[in-house]
Amino acid sequence: MANDVEHEKRALRAELRERRQLLSDAQREDAAAALTRRLDGLVDELGARSISCFLSTTTEPGTRDFVRSAVRRGIRVLLPVTRSDGLLDWVVATDDDDDIAEGMFGLPEPTGEVLGPIAVNDVDLMLIPAAAVDRTGMRMGWGRGYFDKTIGSMQKCPPVYAVIYDSEVLDFLPREVHDQPVTGVVTPTQTLLLSPTRR
């Protein structure tokens, strides 16, 4: 049974990855600009002064302009740094792209002073990557479990929104016991509140 779910997830991730790679540079730029406006709106709506976000790769929905603008607006932004033990450390973002290097798995990560995994406990909002999210709020990541572990271990979890493309909001996703739901999603065209019950 578990193997069937894993197999289904692997196939779905491959399809979603391929779809992302087919987007043109112009489509990516338009999506990033629209996302920045939506993310700014969500931060304002929630009155968030401290958030966590991620530095997008070239195929992910673009978050870098949003991170820069949030920092310039005086919002404290924590960016994740992957660790070999499956946990995430955090670094406070600056608006300087020179502070970015390639981390584990080839992901863009900040190079500033590293704060431990519990630093994220103080944020008002978490913006996290995903491969897809279904209409119940169930999130499917890329298979390494970093964000599931982080969200699952937080005593008082703030609202968690996955940042994805519109085509990645699906009706139903295969799920495993460790999978963590999200509060909602932000896409280039919409902010959806899915309000799942947290375990």
C-alpha positions in Angstrom: 0.0 0.0 0.0 2.7 2.5 1.1 4.7 1.5 -2.0 1.7 2.3 -4.2 1.4 5.8 -2.7 5.2 6.4 -3.1 5.0 5.2 -6.7 2.0 7.4 -7.4 3.8 10.4 -5.9 7.0 9.8 -7.8 5.0 9.7 -11.1 3.1 12.8 -10.2 6.3 14.7 -9.2 7.9 13.8 -12.5 4.9 15.1 -14.4 4.8 18.4 -12.4 8.5 18.9 -12.8 8.3 18.5 -16.5 5.3 20.9 -16.7 7.4 23.5 -14.8 10.3 23.1 -17.2 8.1 23.8 -20.2 7.3 27.4 -19.0 9.0 30.1 -21.0 11.2 32.8 -19.4 8.4 35.4 -20.1 5.8 33.2 -18.4 8.1 32.8 -15.4 8.7 36.5 -15.1 5.0 37.4 -15.4 4.2 34.7 -12.7 6.9 36.1 -10.4 5.6 39.7 -10.7 2.0 38.5 -10.0 3.2 36.4 -7.1 5.1 39.3 -5.5 1.9 41.3 -5.5 -0.2 38.4 -4.0 2.4 37.6 -1.4 2.7 41.3 -0.4 -1.1 41.3 -0.1 -1.1 38.2 2.2 1.6 39.6 4.4 -0.4 42.9 4.8 -3.7 41.1 5.4 -2.2 39.0 8.2 -0.1 41.9 9.6 3.0 39.6 9.5 6.2 41.3 10.7 8.3 38.2 10.6 8.0 35.5 8.0 9.8 32.5 6.6 10.1 32.1 2.8 12.4 30.2 0.4 14.7 31.2 -2.4 13.1 29.9 -5.6 15.1 27.8 -8.1 14.7 28.7 -11.8 11.7 26.4 -12.3 9.9 27.2 -9.1 7.4 30.1 -8.8 9.6 33.1 -8.3 10.0 34.3 -4.7 13.2 36.3 -4.9 11.7 39.7 -5.8 9.1 39.3 -3.0 11.9 38.4 -0.5 13.9 41.5 -1.5 10.8 43.8 -1.3 9.8 42.4 2.1 13.2 43.0 3.5 13.1 46.6 2.2 9.7 47.0 3.8 11.3 46.1 7.2 9.9 42.6 7.4 12.1 40.0 9.0 12.4 37.1 6.5 14.0 33.8 7.5 15.3 31.6 4.6 15.9 27.9 5.0 19.2 26.1 4.9 19.1 22.3 4.5 21.0 20.1 6.9 22.1 16.5 6.5 20.0 15.4 9.5 16.8 16.3 7.7 16.2 19.5 9.7 16.3 23.1 8.5 18.5 25.9 9.8 17.5 29.5 9.1 19.3 32.7 8.0 17.8 36.2 8.1 17.5 37.5 4.5 19.1 40.6 3.2 18.3 42.3 -0.1 21.7 41.4 -1.5 21.9 38.5 -4.1 25.6 38.1 -3.3 24.6 36.4 -0.1 23.3 33.4 -2.0 25.2 30.2 -2.6 24.4 26.6 -3.8 23.4 24.5 -0.8 22.6 20.8 -0.5 20.7 19.3 -3.4 21.8 22.3 -5.6 19.2 24.6 -4.0 19.9 28.3 -3.6 20.5 29.1 0.0 21.6 32.2 2.0 25.1 32.4 3.4 24.6 34.7 6.4 24.7 33.8 10.1 23.0 30.5 10.7 20.2 30.3 13.3 19.1 26.9 14.5 15.8 25.0 13.6 13.8 26.7 16.4 14.3 30.2 15.0 11.3 29.6 12.8 9.0 29.3 15.8 8.8 33.1 16.0 7.4 33.8 12.6 3.9 35.0 11.9 3.6 33.3 8.5 5.4 30.5 6.6 5.7 30.5 2.8 6.9 27.1 1.6 7.6 25.3 -1.7 5.5 22.5 -2.9 5.0 20.3 -6.0 1.2 20.5 -5.6 -1.6 21.0 -3.0 -5.0 19.5 -3.1 -8.3 21.2 -2.2 -8.3 19.8 1.4 -4.9 21.6 2.0 -2.8 18.4 1.7 0.6 19.3 0.4 3.0 17.2 -1.7 6.6 18.3 -1.5 9.5 17.0 -3.6 10.1 14.0 -1.4 12.8 15.0 1.1 10.4 15.8 4.0 12.2 18.9 5.3 9.1 21.1 5.5 6.8 18.2 6.7 9.3 17.7 9.6 9.5 21.4 10.4 5.8 22.0 10.4 5.0 18.7 12.2 7.5 19.6 15.0 6.2 23.2 15.7 4.2 23.5 18.9 2.4 26.7 17.7 2.4 26.7 14.0 1.6 30.0 12.2 -0.4 30.1 9.0 1.5 28.0 6.3 0.9 28.8 2.6 2.4 26.9 -0.2 3.7 28.9 -3.2 2.7 27.1 -6.4 1.5 27.6 -10.0 -2.2 27.6 -10.7 -2.1 24.2 -12.4 -0.7 22.6 -9.3 -3.9 23.1 -7.2 -5.3 19.6 -7.6 -8.5 17.9 -6.5 -6.8 15.1 -4.6 -3.3 14.0 -3.8 -1.9 10.7 -2.6 -0.9 11.0 1.1 1.3 9.3 3.7 1.1 9.6 7.5 4.0 12.1 7.7 2.5 14.5 5.1 1.5 17.9 6.6 -1.4 20.0 5.4 -1.1 23.7 4.7 -3.4 26.6 5.6 -3.6 27.7 2.0 -1.9 28.4 -1.3 -0.6 31.4 -3.2 -0.5 31.2 -7.0 0.1 34.0 -9.5 -3.7 34.5 -9.9 -5.2 33.6 -6.5 -4.7 33.2 -2.7 -6.7 30.3 -1.5 -7.5 29.7 2.2 -8.0 25.9 2.5 -7.9 26.0 6.4 -7.1 22.3 7.1 -7.2 21.0 10.6 -3.7 20.6 11.9 -2.7 17.3 13.4 
